[in-house]
Amino acid sequence: MPLTTVGKWTVLYGLVAVEAAAVLGTYSVWHKMNVSQDYRLWMFQNHPRVLDLFYRSCDLVGDDGARARAGDYRNWGVVSRSR
């Protein structure tokens, strides 16, 4: 059964809403990691791949992700891992 014009717009608005929620959720996690070293430590302990993506994204936008990583590891007493 083909979608009506109203049905197509409803699906489109639903997809836009899901996309907006994903962007807001991603930004919320990034912002929390950007301002809270304690949250970065929690991410290091529970989701190290996500934290690695955070440091790499800092490098991409011009922040010094390597320096942030080194400072975090020093404060946490962690020996730097080789990439």
Salt bridges, closest charged atoms under 4 A:
ASP52 OD2 - ARG56 NE 2.83
ASP52 OD1 - ARG69 NH2 2.85
ASP64 OD2 - ARG67 NE 2.99
ASP72 OD2 - ARG40 NE 2.69
